[in-house]
Every structure is written in C-alpha cells, then in structure tokens.
Amino acid sequence: MASVSLATSPDRTLELKGSGFRAMAVLSDHNQRIQVLRYEGADMVSLVAELRRCGLEQGFGKVFMKADPLHRPALEAAGMEAEASITGFFSGEDAVVMSIFLSEQRRERPHRDQEEAILESVRSRKPSSKPASLPEGYTTNVAGERDFEDLAELYAQVFASYPYPITEAEYLRQTAASHVVYRVIRDGSSQMVAAASAETNRPLGNAEMTDFATLPSQRGLGLARLLLEALQGDMKRQQVPNLYTIARARSAGMNRVFANCGYEWTGTLVNNCHISGDFEDMHVWCRQAQ
Ligand SMILES: CC(C)(COP(=O)(O)OP(=O)(O)OC[C@H]1O[C@@H](n2cnc3c(N)ncnc32)[C@H](O)[C@@H]1OP(=O)(O)O)[C@@H](O)C(=O)NCCC(=O)NCCS
C-alpha cells in the first residue's frame, strides 16, 4: 500500500440509528476508519449497511468493532469478517473483532510474509526468563503533572505519526485524568527514556496495553518489558483483570515483549492504524489475570 500522509484532525463521534439498531461510533480521519464503540438491536443487516454507507461517504477504507461472538454469524451474513478475538473483553466474556474493508487497497498486505515470519519466530522462541530490573539509576513512576510535557516530547521523537494525538501534553493530561495509566522511565540524569500506557475500561474490566516507546539509544535494555510488568501490577491493583494489546505486526521487539510476558496471539487486524507514516497491520495479543 502506498504511503499516505494525513493531516491530524480530531476524531468525531457519531450516533447511528435505524429501526432495528443503534450504534455509537468514532470517525477517524487520521486512521481513515470508523470504529464502532457500542451497538445494540437485532437488525445486523441494516447496521452493517449503514456503517458501510457512512464509511464510503467519508471516503474511509475500513470499519471495525468489538462484537459479541453470538452476533458473529449475523454480522458475517451481513458482510463483515472476523479478524481476531479479545479474550475476556466483555467482563470476562470474549469479543470478536469484526471488520468491513471498503476498498480492495485497504485489504492489501504487502508485508504479509515478513509479518508472518516475525510472528512465527516470536511464538516458537522460548520466552526469555531475563530478570526484570531497571538499570542502575533509572526510575519508573505512573505519569503525573510533572511528566506530561516530557512524555509528549518522547512520543514525538519516537513516532512520525500515531493513531491518537499522544504528542500533545493536553491530550495525555486529559486521558490520564479519565482512564489511561501512563508509565514512564527516566534515566540517572532524569531524562525520560521510555513510556507505555494501560487504557482501562473499568466497567468491562479490561485494559489495552499500548503506547510503548523507547528512545532508540535505550532499546534492548528490557525497558518495554519492565513497563509492561509494572503496568500489569497497576492493573492488578485497580482490579482490571483482562489485558490485551494491538501491536505493530512488523515490530519484532514489541511482539516479543508480549510473548515473553505470557500473552497469546489471537489474530491480526489488517491495515488498522495509521502509524509512523503509513497504514499498518496489527497483531492482537491477550492475557487474563493469573
Ligand atoms: C518496540 C519497543 C517499544 C521495544 O522497546 P525496548 O525497550 O527495546 O524493548 P525490550 O528491551 O524490553 O525488549 C525487546 C525484546 O524484543 C527483542 N527484539 C528487539 N528487536 C528485535 C528484532 N529486530 N528482532 C527480534 N527480536 C527483537 C529483544 O531481544 C527483546 O526480547 P528478549 O527480552 O527476549 O531478548 C521499541 O523498539 C520502540 O520504541 N519502537 C518504536 C515504537 C513502536 O513501534 N512502538 C510499538 C507500538 S505497537
């Protein structure tokens, strides 16, 4: 797929209604997609037709939603396809990620062989049992007011583009206040060198482990793994048991970190996010509380 450069405009929420359905969705110009947040009703044919119409009207390439597996046959009959599952997403019950591709181009996977080779090597390698400890002088903490400017700067250094505006301190501040736990690592000279987050959905008891970034000079020290383990501890304390991630399929390191921490691969979301300058396939990995 050709590289696309997109201006960042804020996501918009949209309520869709028909005689047999209701849904709340997010339209993302940046990711050129509709994400359905919630849906209800029995008429899946009309729901899918409306999503398709709306996506095409926007010129988008993809619609996706986390659905109840009981609805899968009706959604498939209406033209959606299952790409992955998320273990325990709905208060311990699984979700299935159902998608519509609105163009053939959005379905193309030019890096498929490379992604499958990475997945195969990550899943077949024995998980590393390296003890997780911070290098001397390094510290980690849940991000607070004194961290958001540095955190936005770190994300701007690591990502050429990202599905959400994490390079803006105000966005980090607001999401931290509502539902996201950001964790950071600083080195001995107080420079922020790595960060990640847990985006919690407390009513449903799940969290997406996401926004991993380590400065290039600091990679391979185990910092992403340390952040993941610390965030898992944060989630345990907050009684959020079901954890998952949507990781870039071409990042061997990122997929390795999740495999090392006991996550299971449950599928691949094709061209799901616009990240670092292009659309990318994302692998889903899940882990339930031990
Ligand atoms: C992905 C990223 C966060 C990893 O950070 P990190 O702090 O270097 O990660 P860690 O040191 O904890 O672990 C990396 C693991 O991947 C392995 N790894 C790293 N690069 C690898 C490669 N090219 N091939 C195979 N394995 C690789 C490491 O050996 C290590 O595994 P091990 O502990 O079993 O030896 C970092 O590379 C990064 O910031 N990338 C750019 C941003 C990004 O893509 N973020 C992910 C968004 S989904």
The ligand as an SDF file (V2000), in Angstrom:
LIG
                    3D

 48 50  0  0  0  0  0  0  0  0999 V2000
    9.0490   -1.7770   20.4800 C   0  0  0  0  0  0  0  0  0  0  0  0
    9.8990   -1.0470   21.5120 C   0  0  0  0  0  0  0  0  0  0  0  0
    8.9560   -0.2490   22.4340 C   0  0  0  0  0  0  0  0  0  0  0  0
   10.6770   -2.1030   22.3450 C   0  0  0  0  0  0  0  0  0  0  0  0
   11.3500   -1.4050   23.3700 O   0  0  0  0  0  0  0  0  0  0  0  0
   12.6230   -1.9860   24.1750 P   0  0  0  0  0  0  0  0  0  0  0  0
   12.6980   -1.2070   25.4380 O   0  0  0  0  0  0  0  0  0  0  0  0
   13.8040   -2.0230   23.3130 O   0  0  0  0  0  0  0  0  0  0  0  0
   12.1340   -3.4860   24.4580 O   0  0  0  0  0  0  0  0  0  0  0  0
   12.8110   -4.5630   25.4170 P   0  0  0  0  0  0  0  0  0  0  0  0
   14.2840   -4.2800   25.5360 O   0  0  0  0  0  0  0  0  0  0  0  0
   12.0080   -4.6520   26.6860 O   0  0  0  0  0  0  0  0  0  0  0  0
   12.5340   -5.9630   24.6810 O   0  0  0  0  0  0  0  0  0  0  0  0
   12.6420   -6.1050   23.3350 C   0  0  0  0  0  0  0  0  0  0  0  0
   12.5830   -7.6100   23.0580 C   0  0  0  0  0  0  0  0  0  0  0  0
   12.4860   -7.7680   21.6710 O   0  0  0  0  0  0  0  0  0  0  0  0
   13.6660   -8.3480   21.1530 C   0  0  0  0  0  0  0  0  0  0  0  0
   13.9560   -7.6490   19.9130 N   0  0  0  0  0  0  0  0  0  0  0  0
   14.1850   -6.3510   19.7400 C   0  0  0  0  0  0  0  0  0  0  0  0
   14.3990   -6.0820   18.4370 N   0  0  0  0  0  0  0  0  0  0  0  0
   14.2680   -7.2670   17.7980 C   0  0  0  0  0  0  0  0  0  0  0  0
   14.3980   -7.6790   16.4370 C   0  0  0  0  0  0  0  0  0  0  0  0
   14.6590   -6.7880   15.4790 N   0  0  0  0  0  0  0  0  0  0  0  0
   14.2030   -8.9810   16.1570 N   0  0  0  0  0  0  0  0  0  0  0  0
   13.9150   -9.8790   17.1220 C   0  0  0  0  0  0  0  0  0  0  0  0
   13.8010   -9.5520   18.4160 N   0  0  0  0  0  0  0  0  0  0  0  0
   13.9770   -8.2620   18.7490 C   0  0  0  0  0  0  0  0  0  0  0  0
   14.6920   -8.1490   22.2310 C   0  0  0  0  0  0  0  0  0  0  0  0
   15.7010   -9.1420   22.1420 O   0  0  0  0  0  0  0  0  0  0  0  0
   13.8440   -8.3440   23.4670 C   0  0  0  0  0  0  0  0  0  0  0  0
   13.4780   -9.6860   23.6460 O   0  0  0  0  0  0  0  0  0  0  0  0
   14.2280  -10.6320   24.7330 P   0  0  0  0  0  0  0  0  0  0  0  0
   13.9960   -9.9450   26.0700 O   0  0  0  0  0  0  0  0  0  0  0  0
   13.5210  -11.9240   24.6130 O   0  0  0  0  0  0  0  0  0  0  0  0
   15.6550  -10.6730   24.3420 O   0  0  0  0  0  0  0  0  0  0  0  0
   10.9130   -0.0920   20.8370 C   0  0  0  0  0  0  0  0  0  0  0  0
   11.6230   -0.8170   19.8670 O   0  0  0  0  0  0  0  0  0  0  0  0
   10.2770    1.1360   20.1890 C   0  0  0  0  0  0  0  0  0  0  0  0
   10.1050    2.1760   20.8320 O   0  0  0  0  0  0  0  0  0  0  0  0
    9.9260    1.0320   18.8820 N   0  0  0  0  0  0  0  0  0  0  0  0
    9.3240    2.1490   18.1410 C   0  0  0  0  0  0  0  0  0  0  0  0
    7.9350    2.4570   18.6500 C   0  0  0  0  0  0  0  0  0  0  0  0
    6.9730    1.3050   18.4300 C   0  0  0  0  0  0  0  0  0  0  0  0
    6.9000    0.7130   17.3630 O   0  0  0  0  0  0  0  0  0  0  0  0
    6.1810    1.0030   19.4820 N   0  0  0  0  0  0  0  0  0  0  0  0
    5.2440   -0.0930   19.4440 C   0  0  0  0  0  0  0  0  0  0  0  0
    3.8810    0.3660   19.0270 C   0  0  0  0  0  0  0  0  0  0  0  0
    2.7710   -1.0360   18.9020 S   0  0  0  0  0  0  0  0  0  0  0  0
  1  2  1  0
  2  3  1  0
  2  4  1  0
  2 36  1  0
  4  5  1  0
  5  6  1  0
  6  7  2  0
  6  8  1  0
  6  9  1  0
  9 10  1  0
 10 11  2  0
 10 12  1  0
 10 13  1  0
 13 14  1  0
 14 15  1  0
 15 16  1  0
 15 30  1  0
 16 17  1  0
 17 18  1  0
 17 28  1  0
 18 19  1  0
 18 27  1  0
 19 20  2  0
 20 21  1  0
 21 22  1  0
 21 27  2  0
 22 23  1  0
 22 24  2  0
 24 25  1  0
 25 26  2  0
 26 27  1  0
 28 29  1  0
 28 30  1  0
 30 31  1  0
 31 32  1  0
 32 33  2  0
 32 34  1  0
 32 35  1  0
 36 37  1  0
 36 38  1  0
 38 39  2  0
 38 40  1  0
 40 41  1  0
 41 42  1  0
 42 43  1  0
 43 44  2  0
 43 45  1  0
 45 46  1  0
 46 47  1  0
 47 48  1  0
M  END
$$$$
